[in-house]
Amino acid sequence: MGWNESDKALVIFRVNTAPKQAELIPVGGRLNDGTVMANSERLKKHINMAPDVRTLARTFSNLMFQVGAFTDEEAMKIFETSKFS
C-alpha cells in the first residue's frame, strides 16, 4: 500500500455491479484511532480481527469489496451519511 497507515482511515465499500454500472456502497471501516464502524455486527467483528490497516486493506480488496484511504474527517462524513453504528 502506498500510504502511511498512521494518519489514514480506511473505508470499506461493497462493489455492486448490477444492473449496468459499478457502484461502491460504503459498508464499514476503521478510523486512525482504531474506532470501527460498520453496517452490521458481523462485519464489525471481521474488521476488528485485522491487526492493522494493511491487513485490513488486503483482506477487503477483492471482487466483492474495495477499500479507500481517507482522513478521519472524510471517513466520519461517509460513516455519518451511511448511518453506521
C-alpha positions in Angstrom: 0.0 0.0 0.0 1.2 3.5 -0.8 0.1 5.4 2.3 1.2 5.9 5.8 -1.3 4.0 7.9 -0.7 6.1 11.0 -2.6 9.0 9.5 -5.3 7.4 7.4 -8.6 5.9 8.0 -10.0 3.1 5.8 -13.5 2.9 4.4 -14.7 -0.5 3.1 -17.0 -0.4 0.1 -19.2 -3.2 -1.2 -19.0 -3.4 -5.0 -22.4 -3.6 -6.7 -22.1 -4.4 -10.4 -25.8 -4.8 -11.2 -27.5 -3.8 -13.3 -25.0 -2.0 -15.5 -22.6 0.5 -13.9 -20.5 -0.5 -10.9 -21.1 1.4 -7.8 -19.3 1.4 -4.4 -21.5 1.3 -1.4 -19.8 2.1 2.0 -20.3 -0.7 4.5 -17.7 -0.1 7.2 -14.2 0.9 8.1 -11.6 1.8 10.7 -10.6 5.3 11.9 -7.0 6.3 12.7 -7.6 5.8 16.4 -8.9 2.2 15.9 -12.6 3.1 16.1 -14.5 0.6 14.0 -17.8 1.5 12.2 -19.9 -1.0 10.2 -23.4 -1.5 8.9 -23.6 -4.9 10.7 -22.2 -6.6 13.8 -20.7 -9.4 11.7 -18.7 -7.0 9.5 -17.6 -5.1 12.6 -16.3 -8.4 14.1 -14.3 -9.1 10.9 -12.8 -5.6 10.8 -11.8 -5.9 14.5 -9.9 -9.2 13.7 -7.4 -7.4 11.4 -4.3 -6.4 13.4 -3.5 -3.4 11.3 -4.8 -1.3 8.4 -2.5 -3.1 5.8 -4.0 -6.4 6.7 -7.5 -4.9 6.7 -6.9 -3.4 3.2 -5.6 -6.7 1.9 -8.5 -8.7 3.4 -11.2 -6.5 1.9 -9.6 -5.8 -1.5 -11.3 -8.4 -3.7 -14.1 -8.7 -6.2 -16.8 -8.1 -3.5 -15.2 -5.3 -1.6 -12.8 -2.4 -2.2 -11.0 -0.2 0.3 -10.3 3.5 0.2 -7.9 5.6 2.4 -9.3 8.8 3.8 -8.6 11.3 6.5 -10.5 10.7 9.7 -12.7 13.7 9.0 -13.6 12.4 5.5 -14.2 8.9 6.8 -16.5 10.2 9.6 -18.6 12.1 7.0 -19.0 8.9 5.0 -19.9 6.9 8.2 -22.4 9.6 9.3 -24.2 9.8 5.9 -24.3 6.0 5.8 -25.7 5.8 9.4 -23.1 3.4 10.7 -23.0 2.3 14.3 
